Amino acid sequence: MAVSIIGLALVVIVLVLATTAIAATKGNSKGEGKIMIKNVYIYVVLFATLMMIIGGSVSAFMAVADIVTPAPYHQSFEEFRQWGMEKSEIPGDKANLTDAEIKARYDAMVTAEKDRQVNRAKNSLVKSMGWIIIPFPIFVIFQRRLKSNAEV
């Protein structure tokens, strides 16, 4: 998802820069053209970093949702009893197990799968925080540059 947002942002950036370069060359003076190009560059950087921050925020929210409520395990106990025990480490072990032992193995597998999903979501949350934390200082710096250019 973040890759598609970044791709879209890059396409928009290239189009804006091309349009600005054409408009700047047709400007009345070279000084106005340079100021215009600087301002457009600042806006493009602000747009790109803002898109990164928004994408990271959405991804972080989804990761937190996966941590809070992981997806339920898809295999029922009956399916596990019928098909899951055929992959046992010990051949012929299926016939020796009681329903309580099979249920204990099923519960352990469901718990392990839930823990695995929560760990994946935590990993995704850490990665998403990178998409928020890394572009944020760049956004702030260029926001200040935009304000200082407006005062001049």
Z-matrix of the N, CA and C atoms (Angstrom, degrees):
N
C 1 1.437
C 2 1.521 1 111.03
N 3 1.329 2 115.80 1 -46.40
C 4 1.458 3 119.79 2 -179.22
C 5 1.523 4 110.57 3 -65.23
N 6 1.344 5 116.63 4 -31.84
C 7 1.462 6 120.36 5 179.78
C 8 1.515 7 110.11 6 -66.46
N 9 1.337 8 118.32 7 -40.98
C 10 1.455 9 120.36 8 179.77
C 11 1.524 10 111.13 9 -67.78
N 12 1.326 11 117.94 10 -35.71
C 13 1.464 12 121.11 11 177.47
C 14 1.523 13 109.79 12 -65.91
N 15 1.317 14 116.25 13 -42.08
C 16 1.465 15 120.26 14 179.54
C 17 1.525 16 110.22 15 -66.07
N 18 1.334 17 117.05 16 -40.63
C 19 1.466 18 120.67 17 177.91
C 20 1.517 19 111.31 18 -61.56
N 21 1.319 20 116.53 19 -44.41
C 22 1.460 21 120.80 20 177.89
C 23 1.518 22 110.51 21 -63.15
N 24 1.326 23 116.39 22 -41.67
C 25 1.459 24 120.35 23 179.64
C 26 1.530 25 110.81 24 -63.28
N 27 1.314 26 117.25 25 -39.69
C 28 1.470 27 120.04 26 178.74
C 29 1.523 28 111.94 27 -65.32
N 30 1.325 29 117.22 28 -39.45
C 31 1.465 30 120.47 29 177.76
C 32 1.525 31 110.16 30 -63.14
N 33 1.323 32 116.17 31 -45.05
C 34 1.468 33 120.27 32 178.67
C 35 1.519 34 110.38 33 -62.90
N 36 1.317 35 117.07 34 -41.36
C 37 1.466 36 120.94 35 179.80
C 38 1.525 37 111.09 36 -61.13
N 39 1.318 38 117.18 37 -45.69
C 40 1.466 39 120.65 38 -179.73
C 41 1.521 40 110.47 39 -63.03
N 42 1.324 41 117.46 40 -43.25
C 43 1.465 42 120.30 41 179.65
C 44 1.531 43 111.43 42 -64.43
N 45 1.309 44 117.01 43 -41.80
C 46 1.466 45 120.55 44 179.81
C 47 1.523 46 110.45 45 -66.40
N 48 1.314 47 116.78 46 -42.84
C 49 1.474 48 119.40 47 179.17
C 50 1.530 49 111.32 48 -64.04
N 51 1.315 50 117.28 49 -41.58
C 52 1.464 51 120.08 50 178.86
C 53 1.525 52 110.49 51 -63.93
N 54 1.309 53 117.50 52 -44.52
C 55 1.462 54 121.17 53 178.90
C 56 1.523 55 111.04 54 -63.67
N 57 1.312 56 116.50 55 -40.55
C 58 1.458 57 120.70 56 -179.98
C 59 1.518 58 111.52 57 -67.42
N 60 1.307 59 116.45 58 -40.34
C 61 1.464 60 119.61 59 179.69
C 62 1.523 61 110.30 60 -62.99
N 63 1.326 62 116.53 61 -40.58
C 64 1.475 63 119.63 62 178.58
C 65 1.518 64 110.12 63 -66.65
N 66 1.335 65 116.68 64 -43.87
C 67 1.471 66 120.24 65 -179.80
C 68 1.523 67 111.34 66 -66.59
N 69 1.313 68 117.63 67 -36.46
C 70 1.465 69 120.82 68 -178.35
C 71 1.521 70 111.48 69 -68.86
N 72 1.324 71 116.98 70 -35.30
C 73 1.465 72 119.20 71 179.60
C 74 1.522 73 111.25 72 -71.21
N 75 1.321 74 117.69 73 -22.36
C 76 1.460 75 120.98 74 178.86
C 77 1.522 76 112.00 75 -92.84
N 78 1.348 77 117.07 76 1.97
C 79 1.466 78 121.27 77 -177.90
C 80 1.516 79 111.42 78 -67.19
N 81 1.332 80 115.40 79 166.50
C 82 1.457 81 121.10 80 -177.70
C 83 1.518 82 112.49 81 -71.18
N 84 1.317 83 117.69 82 -41.08
C 85 1.457 84 119.24 83 -179.14
C 86 1.517 85 109.45 84 -132.85
N 87 1.317 86 115.14 85 159.62
C 88 1.457 87 119.99 86 -179.28
C 89 1.530 88 111.46 87 -68.27
N 90 1.306 89 117.99 88 -33.07
C 91 1.462 90 122.01 89 179.80
C 92 1.514 91 111.99 90 -63.68
N 93 1.338 92 116.57 91 -42.43
C 94 1.455 93 120.18 92 178.21
C 95 1.527 94 111.15 93 -66.14
N 96 1.313 95 116.62 94 -37.33
C 97 1.469 96 121.24 95 179.24
C 98 1.514 97 111.62 96 -64.97
N 99 1.328 98 117.00 97 -42.09
C 100 1.462 99 120.53 98 178.71
C 101 1.525 100 111.36 99 -65.74
N 102 1.319 101 116.80 100 -41.89
C 103 1.468 102 120.03 101 178.22
C 104 1.519 103 110.12 102 -63.63
N 105 1.321 104 115.88 103 -40.84
C 106 1.463 105 119.48 104 -179.97
C 107 1.526 106 110.94 105 -64.02
N 108 1.314 107 117.37 106 -42.97
C 109 1.467 108 120.93 107 179.57
C 110 1.530 109 110.15 108 -64.79
N 111 1.332 110 117.48 109 -41.22
C 112 1.465 111 120.06 110 177.76
C 113 1.524 112 111.00 111 -61.65
N 114 1.321 113 116.53 112 -44.27
C 115 1.461 114 119.81 113 179.55
C 116 1.527 115 111.78 114 -64.45
N 117 1.305 116 116.86 115 -41.74
C 118 1.470 117 119.58 116 179.05
C 119 1.525 118 109.87 117 -65.04
N 120 1.327 119 117.37 118 -39.81
C 121 1.465 120 120.74 119 177.30
C 122 1.528 121 110.66 120 -60.66
N 123 1.315 122 115.90 121 -43.14
C 124 1.471 123 119.48 122 178.74
C 125 1.522 124 110.21 123 -63.03
N 126 1.341 125 117.16 124 -44.32
C 127 1.464 126 119.99 125 179.08
C 128 1.531 127 112.20 126 -63.39
N 129 1.327 128 116.46 127 -37.50
C 130 1.468 129 120.13 128 179.36
C 131 1.529 130 110.31 129 -66.07
N 132 1.326 131 116.88 130 -43.27
C 133 1.466 132 120.17 131 177.98
C 134 1.528 133 110.19 132 -64.45
N 135 1.324 134 117.01 133 -42.32
C 136 1.461 135 120.47 134 177.02
C 137 1.522 136 111.20 135 -60.33
N 138 1.321 137 116.92 136 -43.47
C 139 1.466 138 120.98 137 179.96
C 140 1.526 139 110.88 138 -63.83
N 141 1.328 140 116.66 139 -46.50
C 142 1.469 141 120.06 140 -177.80
C 143 1.525 142 111.18 141 -63.72
N 144 1.332 143 116.76 142 -44.97
C 145 1.466 144 118.60 143 -179.33
C 146 1.521 145 111.34 144 -69.14
N 147 1.319 146 117.58 145 -34.65
C 148 1.460 147 120.23 146 177.12
C 149 1.530 148 110.68 147 -65.13
N 150 1.323 149 117.10 148 -40.11
C 151 1.473 150 120.54 149 177.36
C 152 1.531 151 110.85 150 -64.01
N 153 1.333 152 116.67 151 -38.86
C 154 1.466 153 119.87 152 176.88
C 155 1.523 154 110.89 153 -63.53
N 156 1.321 155 116.78 154 -43.55
C 157 1.456 156 121.01 155 -179.15
C 158 1.524 157 110.62 156 -65.58
N 159 1.327 158 117.33 157 -42.36
C 160 1.466 159 120.37 158 178.78
C 161 1.522 160 110.76 159 -64.93
N 162 1.322 161 117.13 160 -44.74
C 163 1.470 162 120.23 161 178.04
C 164 1.518 163 112.00 162 -61.39
N 165 1.315 164 116.80 163 -42.03
C 166 1.461 165 120.44 164 177.67
C 167 1.513 166 112.02 165 -65.66
N 168 1.323 167 116.77 166 -36.37
C 169 1.469 168 120.08 167 178.91
C 170 1.520 169 111.47 168 -66.64
N 171 1.323 170 116.61 169 -42.61
C 172 1.467 171 120.21 170 178.02
C 173 1.527 172 110.15 171 -63.62
N 174 1.314 173 116.29 172 -43.97
C 175 1.461 174 120.57 173 179.28
C 176 1.531 175 111.22 174 -64.42
N 177 1.320 176 116.78 175 -39.10
C 178 1.468 177 120.30 176 178.26
C 179 1.524 178 110.36 177 -65.53
N 180 1.320 179 117.33 178 -40.56
C 181 1.464 180 120.38 179 177.89
C 182 1.523 181 110.55 180 -62.21
N 183 1.317 182 116.85 181 -41.94
C 184 1.470 183 120.15 182 179.13
C 185 1.525 184 110.75 183 -65.40
N 186 1.326 185 117.71 184 -38.28
C 187 1.469 186 120.76 185 178.43
C 188 1.524 187 110.93 186 -66.03
N 189 1.321 188 117.19 187 -40.79
C 190 1.469 189 120.16 188 177.66
C 191 1.529 190 109.72 189 -64.35
N 192 1.326 191 117.12 190 -39.19
C 193 1.466 192 120.22 191 177.51
C 194 1.530 193 110.72 192 -62.79
N 195 1.329 194 117.31 193 -38.29
C 196 1.465 195 120.36 194 177.78
C 197 1.524 196 111.83 195 -69.51
N 198 1.328 197 117.24 196 -30.77
C 199 1.463 198 119.94 197 177.04
C 200 1.529 199 109.96 198 -70.97
N 201 1.326 200 116.09 199 -43.37
C 202 1.464 201 120.42 200 -177.53
C 203 1.526 202 111.34 201 -69.23
N 204 1.320 203 116.78 202 -46.22
C 205 1.466 204 120.59 203 -178.36
C 206 1.531 205 109.56 204 -131.85
N 207 1.330 206 117.99 205 84.61
C 208 1.465 207 119.09 206 178.05
C 209 1.531 208 110.53 207 -66.21
N 210 1.311 209 115.20 208 154.12
C 211 1.463 210 120.43 209 -179.03
C 212 1.529 211 109.45 210 -63.23
N 213 1.327 212 117.12 211 141.37
C 214 1.469 213 118.92 212 -179.83
C 215 1.523 214 111.08 213 -68.92
N 216 1.316 215 114.98 214 154.25
C 217 1.460 216 120.16 215 179.01
C 218 1.515 217 108.58 216 -68.81
N 219 1.315 218 118.15 217 138.04
C 220 1.458 219 121.93 218 -170.00
C 221 1.533 220 114.87 219 -87.45
N 222 1.316 221 118.88 220 -17.99
C 223 1.464 222 120.96 221 -176.38
C 224 1.535 223 110.01 222 -93.90
N 225 1.324 224 116.23 223 129.63
C 226 1.469 225 119.72 224 179.11
C 227 1.527 226 109.84 225 -80.11
N 228 1.328 227 114.50 226 166.33
C 229 1.466 228 119.83 227 179.61
C 230 1.531 229 110.97 228 -62.53
N 231 1.327 230 116.64 229 -38.40
C 232 1.467 231 119.85 230 -179.74
C 233 1.529 232 110.93 231 -64.40
N 234 1.330 233 116.99 232 -41.91
C 235 1.464 234 120.47 233 177.10
C 236 1.522 235 110.74 234 -64.39
N 237 1.326 236 116.14 235 -40.83
C 238 1.462 237 119.72 236 178.92
C 239 1.523 238 110.80 237 -62.87
N 240 1.324 239 116.01 238 -42.60
C 241 1.463 240 119.85 239 -179.39
C 242 1.531 241 110.17 240 -64.13
N 243 1.340 242 116.01 241 -38.27
C 244 1.461 243 119.31 242 -177.16
C 245 1.527 244 112.33 243 -78.27
N 246 1.342 245 117.08 244 -46.42
C 247 1.466 246 120.49 245 -171.67
C 248 1.514 247 113.70 246 -108.71
N 249 1.313 248 118.31 247 -33.84
C 250 1.453 249 120.97 248 -174.16
C 251 1.504 250 114.36 249 -69.50
N 252 1.307 251 117.39 250 -30.27
C 253 1.458 252 120.05 251 -177.28
C 254 1.524 253 112.52 252 -79.87
N 255 1.334 254 117.98 253 -11.61
C 256 1.466 255 119.91 254 177.58
C 257 1.520 256 111.44 255 -68.77
N 258 1.329 257 116.39 256 -22.86
C 259 1.468 258 121.26 257 -179.91
C 260 1.518 259 111.56 258 -92.28
N 261 1.304 260 117.17 259 24.19
C 262 1.461 261 122.20 260 -178.93
C 263 1.524 262 110.19 261 -65.05
N 264 1.336 263 115.32 262 151.52
C 265 1.461 264 120.18 263 -178.75
C 266 1.528 265 111.54 264 -68.00
N 267 1.296 266 116.32 265 -32.15
C 268 1.460 267 120.67 266 -176.21
C 269 1.535 268 108.43 267 -106.73
N 270 1.345 269 118.34 268 118.50
C 271 1.468 270 119.42 269 179.35
C 272 1.526 271 110.95 270 -62.50
N 273 1.311 272 116.29 271 138.96
C 274 1.453 273 121.19 272 179.87
C 275 1.511 274 113.45 273 80.46
N 276 1.334 275 117.25 274 3.62
C 277 1.460 276 121.76 275 -178.28
C 278 1.526 277 111.49 276 -71.64
N 279 1.329 278 116.47 277 -22.81
C 280 1.459 279 121.55 278 -176.72
C 281 1.530 280 111.77 279 -61.87
N 282 1.287 281 117.39 280 -39.93
C 283 1.461 282 121.09 281 -176.45
C 284 1.525 283 111.89 282 -72.16
N 285 1.323 284 118.10 283 -23.71
C 286 1.459 285 121.19 284 -175.91
C 287 1.529 286 113.74 285 -87.85
N 288 1.331 287 118.81 286 -9.69
C 289 1.461 288 121.51 287 -175.34
C 290 1.524 289 111.22 288 -91.55
N 291 1.305 290 115.44 289 141.03
C 292 1.459 291 120.45 290 175.26
C 293 1.525 292 109.06 291 -86.05
N 294 1.340 293 115.91 292 169.42
C 295 1.461 294 119.67 293 178.62
C 296 1.524 295 111.52 294 -62.53
N 297 1.306 296 117.49 295 -34.54
C 298 1.461 297 120.75 296 179.07
C 299 1.526 298 111.38 297 -66.05
N 300 1.327 299 117.16 298 -39.34
C 301 1.467 300 120.60 299 178.13
C 302 1.528 301 110.97 300 -68.71
N 303 1.334 302 115.38 301 -40.93
C 304 1.465 303 119.08 302 177.71
C 305 1.520 304 109.71 303 -63.75
N 306 1.333 305 117.34 304 -42.40
C 307 1.473 306 121.64 305 178.63
C 308 1.527 307 110.48 306 -63.08
N 309 1.324 308 118.17 307 -38.74
C 310 1.464 309 121.18 308 178.19
C 311 1.528 310 110.33 309 -64.50
N 312 1.326 311 117.45 310 -40.80
C 313 1.467 312 120.52 311 177.53
C 314 1.523 313 110.65 312 -65.98
N 315 1.333 314 116.41 313 -40.46
C 316 1.465 315 120.74 314 178.92
C 317 1.535 316 109.95 315 -62.99
N 318 1.323 317 116.83 316 -46.20
C 319 1.467 318 120.68 317 179.63
C 320 1.526 319 111.36 318 -62.26
N 321 1.330 320 116.25 319 -39.06
C 322 1.470 321 119.98 320 177.88
C 323 1.530 322 110.62 321 -64.93
N 324 1.325 323 116.31 322 -39.54
C 325 1.465 324 120.06 323 179.63
C 326 1.532 325 110.59 324 -67.66
N 327 1.331 326 117.68 325 -40.78
C 328 1.462 327 121.43 326 178.31
C 329 1.522 328 110.26 327 -63.72
N 330 1.324 329 117.60 328 -42.96
C 331 1.464 330 121.87 329 178.74
C 332 1.529 331 110.86 330 -64.12
N 333 1.323 332 116.34 331 -42.09
C 334 1.468 333 120.10 332 179.05
C 335 1.528 334 110.78 333 -64.47
N 336 1.322 335 117.69 334 -39.96
C 337 1.466 336 121.14 335 179.20
C 338 1.529 337 110.48 336 -66.58
N 339 1.323 338 117.43 337 -40.20
C 340 1.465 339 120.85 338 177.87
C 341 1.524 340 110.20 339 -63.81
N 342 1.329 341 117.18 340 -43.52
C 343 1.467 342 120.62 341 177.60
C 344 1.520 343 111.39 342 -62.99
N 345 1.325 344 116.95 343 -38.31
C 346 1.467 345 121.25 344 179.00
C 347 1.531 346 110.02 345 -64.27
N 348 1.329 347 117.09 346 -41.55
C 349 1.461 348 120.33 347 179.10
C 350 1.524 349 111.44 348 -66.14
N 351 1.321 350 117.14 349 -40.18
C 352 1.460 351 120.55 350 178.61
C 353 1.526 352 110.00 351 -65.56
N 354 1.324 353 117.93 352 -40.28
C 355 1.469 354 120.77 353 178.10
C 356 1.520 355 111.40 354 -64.65
N 357 1.334 356 117.61 355 -39.35
C 358 1.467 357 120.45 356 176.07
C 359 1.525 358 110.71 357 -63.50
N 360 1.328 359 116.20 358 -40.52
C 361 1.464 360 120.04 359 179.68
C 362 1.528 361 110.65 360 -65.89
N 363 1.333 362 118.13 361 -38.77
C 364 1.461 363 121.08 362 177.18
C 365 1.528 364 110.73 363 -63.74
N 366 1.330 365 116.32 364 -41.51
C 367 1.459 366 120.69 365 176.93
C 368 1.530 367 110.16 366 -62.08
N 369 1.317 368 116.65 367 -43.11
C 370 1.457 369 121.16 368 178.49
C 371 1.529 370 110.92 369 -64.18
N 372 1.318 371 116.99 370 -36.79
C 373 1.466 372 120.60 371 178.56
C 374 1.524 373 111.12 372 -63.84
N 375 1.309 374 116.70 373 -42.53
C 376 1.468 375 120.22 374 178.61
C 377 1.530 376 110.54 375 -63.07
N 378 1.317 377 116.62 376 -42.72
C 379 1.473 378 120.00 377 178.13
C 380 1.524 379 111.01 378 -64.73
N 381 1.314 380 116.60 379 -39.59
C 382 1.462 381 120.27 380 179.54
C 383 1.519 382 111.61 381 -65.59
N 384 1.315 383 116.57 382 -36.07
C 385 1.462 384 119.58 383 177.60
C 386 1.528 385 111.05 384 -62.72
N 387 1.322 386 116.46 385 -30.97
C 388 1.466 387 119.79 386 175.05
C 389 1.521 388 111.62 387 -63.40
N 390 1.351 389 116.71 388 -36.68
C 391 1.465 390 121.04 389 178.30
C 392 1.521 391 111.75 390 -71.63
N 393 1.318 392 117.08 391 -13.25
C 394 1.466 393 120.44 392 176.71
C 395 1.519 394 110.20 393 -98.89
N 396 1.321 395 117.31 394 -47.21
C 397 1.464 396 122.09 395 -172.16
C 398 1.530 397 112.53 396 -72.36
N 399 1.322 398 117.86 397 -40.67
C 400 1.470 399 120.17 398 -175.30
C 401 1.530 400 112.40 399 -68.19
N 402 1.343 401 120.85 400 -48.70
C 403 1.468 402 118.48 401 -179.20
C 404 1.534 403 114.77 402 -75.96
N 405 1.333 404 117.68 403 -17.50
C 406 1.467 405 119.47 404 -174.97
C 407 1.535 406 113.57 405 -59.83
N 408 1.349 407 120.35 406 -47.45
C 409 1.475 408 118.21 407 178.28
C 410 1.532 409 112.81 408 -62.10
N 411 1.319 410 116.77 409 -35.21
C 412 1.467 411 119.69 410 178.07
C 413 1.523 412 109.58 411 -64.52
N 414 1.335 413 116.23 412 -41.94
C 415 1.455 414 120.79 413 177.78
C 416 1.525 415 110.65 414 -60.03
N 417 1.323 416 117.50 415 -45.03
C 418 1.469 417 121.66 416 -178.73
C 419 1.530 418 110.48 417 -64.29
N 420 1.323 419 117.14 418 -43.83
C 421 1.471 420 120.82 419 -179.42
C 422 1.524 421 110.95 420 -61.33
N 423 1.334 422 116.43 421 -46.25
C 424 1.463 423 118.93 422 -178.49
C 425 1.531 424 111.51 423 -73.07
N 426 1.315 425 118.17 424 -27.52
C 427 1.463 426 121.01 425 174.22
C 428 1.525 427 109.68 426 -64.02
N 429 1.319 428 116.72 427 -41.05
C 430 1.468 429 120.67 428 177.83
C 431 1.530 430 110.82 429 -67.22
N 432 1.331 431 117.20 430 -37.51
C 433 1.472 432 120.09 431 177.15
C 434 1.522 433 110.83 432 -63.38
N 435 1.324 434 115.83 433 -38.90
C 436 1.467 435 119.95 434 179.59
C 437 1.525 436 109.69 435 -63.86
N 438 1.333 437 117.02 436 -42.54
C 439 1.462 438 120.46 437 178.89
C 440 1.528 439 110.92 438 -65.18
N 441 1.334 440 117.60 439 -39.41
C 442 1.465 441 120.15 440 -179.39
C 443 1.526 442 111.21 441 -70.45
N 444 1.325 443 117.94 442 -33.23
C 445 1.462 444 121.08 443 176.93
C 446 1.527 445 110.27 444 -70.98
N 447 1.316 446 118.77 445 -31.99
C 448 1.450 447 121.34 446 -179.92
C 449 1.526 448 111.37 447 -71.17
N 450 1.328 449 116.64 448 -30.12
C 451 1.469 450 120.57 449 179.88
C 452 1.513 451 112.11 450 -74.65
N 453 1.319 452 117.87 451 -23.59
C 454 1.477 453 121.17 452 -176.71
C 455 1.479 454 112.14 453 -75.57
